[in-house]
Amino acid sequence: MPSAWIVFTGSCDAGLPERCLALLKRAGVSVSAAPSDEPGTLGVVVFGACDEELLTLLRRHGDGAMLLAICVGADPLSSAAQWTLIESGARDVLQWPALPATADEISARLQHWFRVDALVDSPAVASCLVGTSPAWRRSMRSVIEATVSTSSSVLITGESGTGKELIARLIHDLDPRRDKGEFVVVDCTTLSPELSGSEFFGHERGAFTGAVGAREGAFALAHKGTLFLDEVGELPPELQARLLRAVQERQYKRVGSNTWQRSDLRLVSATHRDLERGIADGSFRADFYYRIAGWQCRTLPLRERKDDVLPLARHFMRELLSPTGGPDVEPTIDPAVCEFLVARDYPGNVRDLRQLVTRICHRHCGGGVITVGDIAPEDRAVPGASPLWPDNSFRAAIRAAVQLGIGMKDISQRATELAVEMALECEGGNLQRAAARLGVTDRALQIRRASQRAPA
C-alpha cells in the first residue's frame, strides 16, 4: 500500500485526528503529516467545514498531489460545495456523518490512484509521450483509466497535431489481454463509399468486379486487438449507418457472404471535429456517436500545457542530434532560445513544435549550445517584442463564455477571482506579494477575497 500525507482543517474536533489515524492504520494506509504537491503524491484532507482555508489548501496542492477530501460532521455538503472542492483540486469527496468502522473506501481509492499514476510514469508511456505539466498528467490519467478500467470503445478528441494516434497506440500497448492481436488503422478520410464495405468487413471472391480473391477487412484483422478509426468525423452518415451493427455487436458479414463473423476487438476512434455539433446539424448520427463514445479522452492543445514546451523541445533535439539515432545527447539551450520557444504560438500544436525544432537542429552546427542564430529568420519573433496578451487561449475562453450566454458581469467576476488565485499561487500564498503582482493594495485584495461567497 502506498503512503499518503494527511491534513486536518476546517474546524475539526479535537479528538478527530487520533481516531482517523487509527482507522487508516488498520486499513494499511501509511500516513505522514507533511503536505506535498509533488506529482504522484497521495494526500488526504479531513475537514469539518468547507471554508477558504480548505479551498486554499486544495488549490495549493491539487495540481500535483492526488487529494481525497473527507467531510466529517452531521451537516451534509451541498452539491455546489462538493463541485467547488473538485474544481479546487480534490479528486474525490467523501462525507462521514460519523466515523465509519473501517477506512477501506479510502484505501481502495488511494491504491487505484497510485496504480494509475505508476502507469503515467512508466516506460511504456515515456517511450511514446512526453509531458510533465499537471494538465498533461491529468489528461494521461484519464487515458490510462479508460484503458485499465474498462474495455469500452474510446473516443479521442482534440485539435490537429496533439497526438491522438499516439494515444490510441498507447491504449493498445497497455491493453492487458494476454492474447492481444494487432493494432489496425483505418483512415476515414480516404474511404470511398463503394469500397468501404470491403475495407471494413472484407469480401468473398467474385463479390464484385475486380474481386479476384477473398480479402480480410479491418474488423477481421483487428480480432483480439484494436481497431483505430482515425478522423471518424469524416465518415459520411451512410457509412456510419453501415457500421452500427458491427460496432454494437462486434459481428459483420463479408461482402458477398451470408455468414456472420465475430471480431473481439477494442474500438478506438479519433477526430478533431465537434461531433456533438455534428449531431445537431445532421452531419453525424447520434446512434453511431453513442456507440463509439463509451469513454471520451481529450488531447490538450499545446497552449494548455505550456510547461511541456521545453521538455518536448529537448526530447525532439535529443532524437535529431544524436549521432546514433537514439536519445544519448542532452542538448544545452541558450536561455534566449528557451524564452523564444515558450513565448511562441503553436497553431499546429506538438507537430508544429517538432517542425520548428527540426529546422533549428538542421541549422545548428559545430555542437555546443543551441543559440538564437540557429532559429531561421522566418521563425524569429520581432526583436524586443513581448508575448501577445491577451493570447489565443484567453480569447478562446472568452469566446466560449460568450457562446454559452454568460454575461459581462459574471465573466469579469470569474476572471478577477482566477487572477487572485493565480497570483497567490505564484507567490506561495503571500498576500502582500500577490497584491503587488496584481497592482492593488493589500487591503483591496483582502476585501476582494472576503467578498467572494464561500460555499455552503
C-alpha positions in Angstrom: 0.0 0.0 0.0 1.5 3.4 -0.9 1.9 6.1 1.7 -0.1 9.3 1.9 0.1 12.6 3.8 -2.9 13.8 5.9 -4.1 17.2 7.0 -6.9 18.2 9.3 -8.5 21.6 8.7 -11.8 23.4 8.8 -12.8 23.3 12.5 -12.2 19.6 13.1 -13.0 18.2 16.6 -10.0 17.9 18.9 -10.0 14.1 19.1 -10.7 13.5 15.4 -7.1 13.2 14.2 -6.2 10.4 16.6 -9.3 8.4 15.7 -8.8 8.9 11.9 -5.2 7.9 12.1 -6.1 4.7 13.9 -8.7 3.9 11.2 -6.1 4.4 8.4 -3.5 2.3 10.2 -6.0 -0.6 10.4 -6.7 -0.2 6.7 -3.0 -0.5 6.0 -2.5 3.2 4.9 0.8 4.7 6.0 0.5 8.4 6.6 2.7 11.4 7.2 1.9 15.0 8.3 3.9 16.9 5.7 1.8 18.1 2.8 3.4 17.8 -0.6 2.4 18.7 -4.2 5.0 16.6 -5.9 3.5 14.7 -8.9 2.0 11.4 -7.9 1.8 12.2 -4.2 -1.3 11.0 -2.3 -3.0 13.3 0.1 -6.0 13.1 2.5 -7.6 16.3 3.7 -10.1 15.8 6.6 -12.3 18.9 7.4 -15.2 19.9 9.4 -16.2 23.0 7.4 -15.8 24.0 3.8 -14.1 27.4 4.2 -11.5 29.5 2.4 -8.7 27.8 4.4 -9.7 24.4 3.0 -10.0 25.7 -0.6 -6.6 27.4 -0.5 -5.1 24.2 0.7 -6.6 22.2 -2.1 -5.6 24.8 -4.7 -2.0 24.8 -3.4 -1.5 21.1 -3.6 -4.2 19.8 -6.0 -2.2 20.4 -9.2 0.4 17.8 -8.3 -0.9 15.6 -5.5 -4.0 13.4 -5.8 -6.2 14.6 -3.0 -9.1 12.9 -1.3 -11.3 15.3 0.7 -13.3 13.9 3.6 -16.0 16.0 5.4 -16.7 14.7 8.9 -19.8 16.1 10.5 -23.6 15.8 10.7 -24.3 18.6 8.2 -24.1 17.2 4.6 -22.3 19.2 2.0 -24.4 20.8 -0.7 -23.9 19.8 -4.3 -22.4 23.2 -5.1 -19.8 22.8 -2.3 -18.8 19.3 -3.5 -18.2 20.6 -7.0 -16.3 23.6 -5.6 -14.0 21.1 -3.8 -13.4 19.2 -7.1 -12.7 22.4 -9.0 -10.3 23.5 -6.3 -8.2 20.3 -6.6 -9.8 17.4 -4.8 -10.1 14.2 -6.9 -13.0 12.9 -4.8 -15.1 13.9 -1.9 -16.4 11.6 0.9 -18.9 12.5 3.6 -18.8 10.9 7.0 -21.7 12.0 9.3 -19.8 9.8 11.9 -16.5 7.9 11.7 -17.1 4.6 9.9 -15.9 1.2 11.2 -13.2 0.9 8.5 -11.2 3.1 6.2 -11.4 0.6 3.3 -13.0 3.1 1.0 -10.0 5.4 1.5 -7.6 2.6 0.9 -9.3 1.4 -2.3 -9.2 4.9 -3.8 -5.6 5.6 -2.9 -4.5 2.2 -4.2 -6.3 2.8 -7.5 -4.9 6.3 -8.0 -1.4 5.0 -7.1 -1.6 2.3 -9.8 -2.8 4.7 -12.4 -0.1 7.3 -11.6 2.6 4.5 -11.7 1.5 3.8 -15.3 1.7 7.5 -16.1 5.3 7.4 -15.1 6.0 4.0 -16.7 8.5 3.4 -19.5 5.5 2.4 -21.7 4.2 6.0 -21.6 7.6 7.7 -21.6 8.7 5.8 -24.7 5.9 7.5 -26.8 4.7 10.6 -25.0 6.4 13.5 -23.3 5.0 15.7 -20.6 5.4 16.8 -17.0 2.8 19.5 -16.6 -0.2 19.0 -14.2 -2.6 19.4 -17.1 -0.8 16.7 -19.1 -0.8 14.3 -16.1 -4.5 14.8 -15.6 -5.1 14.0 -19.3 -2.9 10.9 -19.1 -4.7 9.6 -16.1 -8.0 9.8 -18.0 -6.4 7.8 -20.9 -5.0 5.2 -18.6 -8.2 4.8 -16.6 -10.0 4.3 -19.9 -7.5 1.5 -20.7 -7.2 -0.4 -17.5 -10.7 0.1 -16.0 -12.9 -0.7 -19.0 -13.0 -2.4 -22.4 -15.4 0.2 -23.7 -15.0 2.0 -27.0 -12.9 5.1 -26.6 -13.3 8.4 -28.5 -10.3 10.6 -28.6 -11.0 14.3 -29.4 -8.5 17.1 -29.9 -7.0 19.6 -32.3 -4.7 18.5 -35.1 -1.2 17.8 -34.0 -2.0 16.9 -30.4 -1.0 13.2 -30.7 -4.4 11.4 -31.0 -2.9 8.4 -32.8 -0.1 8.2 -30.2 -2.8 8.0 -27.5 -4.6 5.3 -29.5 -1.4 3.2 -29.8 -0.8 3.7 -26.1 -4.2 2.3 -25.3 -3.4 -0.7 -27.4 0.0 -1.2 -25.8 -1.4 -1.0 -22.3 -4.2 -3.4 -23.1 -3.9 -6.2 -20.5 -5.2 -9.1 -22.7 -2.6 -11.9 -22.9 -3.6 -13.0 -26.4 -3.7 -9.4 -27.8 -4.0 -9.0 -31.5 -2.9 -6.3 -33.9 -3.3 -2.5 -33.9 -5.2 -1.8 -37.2 -5.7 1.7 -38.5 -8.4 2.9 -40.9 -8.0 6.4 -42.2 -11.6 7.6 -42.6 -10.6 10.5 -44.8 -9.5 8.1 -47.6 -12.6 5.8 -47.7 -14.8 5.7 -50.7 -18.5 4.6 -50.2 -18.2 2.0 -53.0 -15.3 0.1 -51.3 -15.9 0.9 -47.7 -17.7 -2.4 -47.1 -14.7 -4.4 -48.3 -12.3 -2.2 -46.3 -14.2 -2.7 -43.1 -15.6 -6.2 -43.5 -13.6 -7.9 -46.3 -15.1 -9.6 -49.3 -15.5 -13.0 -50.9 -14.0 -13.9 -54.3 -16.2 -12.7 -57.1 -18.3 -10.4 -54.8 -17.9 -7.6 -57.2 -15.9 -6.7 -60.4 -12.2 -6.9 -59.6 -12.7 -9.2 -56.5 -10.4 -11.9 -57.9 -9.8 -13.4 -54.4 -11.2 -13.3 -50.9 -9.9 -10.5 -48.7 -9.9 -9.8 -44.9 -11.3 -6.5 -43.8 -10.3 -4.3 -40.8 -12.7 -5.9 -38.4 -11.1 -9.4 -39.1 -7.5 -8.0 -39.0 -8.2 -6.4 -35.6 -9.7 -9.5 -34.0 -8.5 -9.6 -30.3 -6.7 -6.4 -31.0 -7.5 -2.7 -31.5 -9.3 -1.1 -34.4 -8.4 2.6 -34.7 -10.8 4.8 -36.8 -8.7 7.9 -37.4 -10.7 11.1 -38.2 -14.0 9.3 -37.7 -15.8 12.6 -38.0 -15.1 12.5 -41.7 -17.3 9.4 -42.2 -20.5 10.3 -44.2 -23.8 9.4 -42.5 -24.4 6.4 -44.9 -21.1 4.8 -43.9 -21.9 5.4 -40.2 -25.2 3.5 -40.7 -23.3 0.6 -42.2 -21.1 0.3 -39.2 -23.8 0.5 -36.5 -24.3 -3.3 -36.0 -20.7 -4.2 -36.3 -19.7 -1.6 -33.7 -22.5 -2.6 -31.3 -22.4 -6.4 -31.7 -18.9 -6.9 -33.0 -20.4 -9.0 -35.8 -20.2 -8.5 -39.5 -20.6 -10.2 -42.9 -18.1 -10.1 -45.6 -19.3 -8.5 -48.9 -20.8 -11.4 -50.9 -21.2 -13.7 -47.9 -24.3 -14.7 -45.8 -22.3 -15.8 -42.8 -22.0 -13.7 -39.7 -18.5 -13.5 -38.3 -17.3 -12.1 -34.9 -14.5 -9.8 -34.1 -13.4 -9.5 -30.5 -11.8 -6.1 -30.8 -11.4 -2.8 -28.9 -12.6 0.2 -30.9 -10.7 3.5 -30.6 -11.8 6.5 -32.7 -10.3 9.9 -33.0 -11.5 13.2 -34.5 -10.6 16.9 -34.5 -14.3 17.8 -35.1 -17.0 18.6 -32.6 -19.2 15.6 -33.1 -22.0 16.9 -30.8 -22.3 19.9 -33.1 -22.3 17.4 -36.0 -25.3 15.6 -34.4 -27.1 18.9 -34.1 -26.6 19.9 -37.7 -27.3 16.3 -39.0 -23.8 15.5 -40.3 -23.2 12.9 -37.6 -25.5 10.2 -36.4 -26.4 10.2 -32.7 -26.8 6.4 -32.6 -23.3 6.0 -34.0 -21.8 8.6 -31.7 -23.0 6.9 -28.6 -21.6 3.5 -29.8 -18.1 4.9 -30.3 -18.0 7.2 -27.3 -18.2 4.7 -24.4 -15.3 6.6 -22.8 -14.0 10.0 -24.0 -10.5 11.4 -23.8 -9.4 14.8 -24.9 -5.8 15.6 -26.1 -4.6 19.0 -24.9 -3.5 21.7 -27.3 0.0 22.9 -26.6 -1.3 26.3 -25.4 -2.9 24.5 -22.4 0.3 22.7 -21.5 2.9 25.4 -21.9 5.1 23.9 -19.2 5.7 21.0 -21.6 7.1 23.1 -24.4 10.8 22.8 -23.3 10.7 19.1 -22.3 9.2 18.4 -25.7 11.8 20.5 -27.5 14.6 18.8 -25.6 13.1 15.4 -26.4 13.0 16.2 -30.2 16.5 17.7 -30.1 17.9 14.5 -28.5 16.3 12.5 -31.3 17.5 14.8 -34.0 21.1 15.5 -32.8 22.0 12.0 -31.6 24.7 10.5 -33.8 23.3 7.0 -33.2 19.7 7.9 -33.7 18.9 7.4 -30.0 18.4 9.7 -27.1 22.0 9.9 -26.0 22.6 13.6 -26.5 21.5 16.1 -23.9 21.2 19.5 -25.7 22.1 22.7 -24.0 19.7 25.5 -25.0 20.6 29.2 -24.6 18.1 31.0 -22.2 17.1 33.3 -25.1 16.1 30.3 -27.2 14.1 28.9 -24.3 12.2 32.2 -23.9 11.5 32.2 -27.7 10.2 28.6 -27.6 7.9 29.2 -24.7 6.5 32.5 -25.9 5.8 31.3 -29.4 2.3 30.4 -30.5 1.9 26.8 -32.0 -1.3 26.6 -34.0 -0.2 23.1 -35.2 0.5 22.1 -31.6 3.1 19.4 -30.9 3.6 18.7 -34.6 4.2 22.4 -35.2 6.8 22.5 -32.3 8.6 19.4 -33.7 8.9 21.0 -37.2 10.3 24.2 -35.6 12.8 22.2 -33.6 13.7 20.2 -36.7 14.6 23.4 -38.5 16.6 24.7 -35.6 18.6 21.4 -35.4 19.3 21.4 -39.2 20.7 24.9 -38.9 22.8 24.1 -35.8 26.4 23.1 -36.4 29.6 22.5 -34.5 27.9 21.1 -31.4 27.6 23.2 -28.3 24.8 25.4 -27.2 21.7 25.9 -29.3 21.7 29.7 -29.9 19.4 32.3 -31.3 21.3 32.2 -34.6 20.0 28.6 -35.1 16.5 30.0 -35.4 15.6 30.7 -39.0 14.8 34.3 -39.9 11.3 33.2 -40.9 10.7 31.8 -37.4 12.1 34.6 -35.4 9.9 36.9 -33.3 10.1 40.7 -33.7 13.2 41.8 -31.7 12.3 43.1 -28.3 8.6 42.2 -28.6 6.8 40.8 -25.6 4.4 37.9 -25.9 1.0 39.0 -27.1 -1.7 39.4 -24.4 -4.5 38.5 -24.5 -3.3 35.4 -26.4 -5.3 33.0 -28.4 -6.1 30.8 -25.4 -7.6 33.8 -23.5 -9.6 34.8 -26.5 -10.9 31.2 -26.9 -12.0 31.1 -23.2 -13.9 34.4 -23.6 -15.4 33.3 -26.9 -16.7 30.1 -25.2 -18.2 32.1 -22.3 -20.0 34.4 -24.8 -21.3 31.5 -26.8 -22.7 29.9 -23.6 -24.6 33.2 -22.9 -22.6 34.1 -19.8 -23.0 37.8 -19.1 -20.3 40.5 -18.8 -20.6 40.8 -15.0 -20.0 37.0 -14.5 -17.1 36.9 -16.9 -15.4 39.8 -15.2 -16.0 38.4 -11.8 -14.7 35.0 -12.6 -11.6 36.4 -14.4 -10.8 38.5 -11.3 -11.3 35.5 -9.0 -8.9 33.5 -11.1 -6.4 36.3 -11.3 -6.3 36.4 -7.4 -6.0 32.6 -7.2 -3.1 32.6 -9.7 -1.3 35.5 -8.1 -1.5 33.8 -4.6 -0.2 30.5 -6.2 2.7 32.3 -7.8 3.6 34.0 -4.5 3.2 30.9 -2.4 0.1 32.3 -0.6 1.9 35.5 0.4 -0.9 38.2 0.3 1.4 41.2 0.1 3.4 39.9 -2.8 0.3 38.8 -4.6 -1.3 42.2 -4.2 1.9 43.8 -5.6 1.9 41.4 -8.6 -1.7 42.4 -9.3 -1.1 46.2 -8.8 -3.5 46.6 -5.9 -3.1 47.3 -2.2 -3.1 44.6 0.4 -6.3 46.0 1.8 -8.1 45.9 -1.6 -7.0 42.3 -2.1 -8.2 41.3 1.4 -11.6 43.0 0.8 -12.0 41.2 -2.6 -11.2 37.8 -1.1 -13.6 38.4 1.7 -16.4 39.3 -0.7 -16.1 36.1 -2.6 -19.0 34.0 -1.4 -17.8 30.9 0.5 -19.6 27.7 -0.4 -22.3 26.4 1.8 
